[in-house]
Amino acid sequence: MIKPEDEPALERKSAPLAERKKRARIGRGVIIALACYAAIAFGLYLFVSVYMVSNPTNAN
């Protein structure tokens, strides 16, 4: 059984406050970048699907 003082998660909490804030900011930036990528991909998907439905003769 793992003792509470041997938990790997406890090591990260002992980092200085400035370092934790920096990591949190980087993590938030990665999440926002992924969300933007997903929104752009979904928008492209909607555009292509609407275009294909409105112009069925072009869908080969």
C-alpha positions in Angstrom: 0.0 0.0 0.0 1.3 3.5 -0.9 1.8 5.8 2.0 0.5 9.4 1.7 4.0 10.8 1.8 5.0 8.6 -1.1 2.2 9.7 -3.4 3.6 11.2 -6.6 0.9 13.9 -6.7 2.1 15.4 -3.5 5.5 16.3 -5.1 3.8 18.6 -7.6 2.0 20.5 -4.9 5.3 21.3 -3.2 6.4 23.3 -6.3 6.6 27.1 -5.9 3.4 29.1 -6.5 4.9 30.9 -9.5 5.8 27.6 -11.2 2.3 26.2 -10.5 0.7 29.3 -12.0 2.9 29.0 -15.1 2.0 25.3 -15.6 -1.7 26.2 -15.1 -1.4 28.9 -17.8 0.3 26.6 -20.2 -2.3 23.9 -19.6 -5.1 26.4 -20.2 -3.5 27.5 -23.4 -3.3 23.9 -24.7 -6.9 23.3 -23.9 -8.0 26.5 -25.6 -5.8 25.6 -28.7 -7.5 22.2 -28.9 -10.9 23.7 -28.5 -10.2 26.1 -31.3 -8.9 23.3 -33.5 -12.1 21.3 -32.8 -14.3 24.3 -33.6 -12.6 24.9 -36.9 -12.8 21.3 -37.9 -16.4 21.1 -37.0 -17.1 24.3 -39.0 -15.3 22.9 -42.0 -17.4 19.7 -41.6 -20.6 21.7 -41.5 -19.6 23.8 -44.5 -18.8 20.7 -46.6 -21.9 18.8 -45.6 -24.2 21.8 -46.4 -22.4 22.4 -49.7 -22.9 18.7 -50.7 -26.5 18.8 -49.7 -27.2 22.0 -51.6 -25.2 20.9 -54.8 -25.9 17.1 -55.2 -24.7 17.1 -58.8 -21.1 18.0 -57.6 -21.0 15.1 -55.2 -19.2 12.4 -57.3 
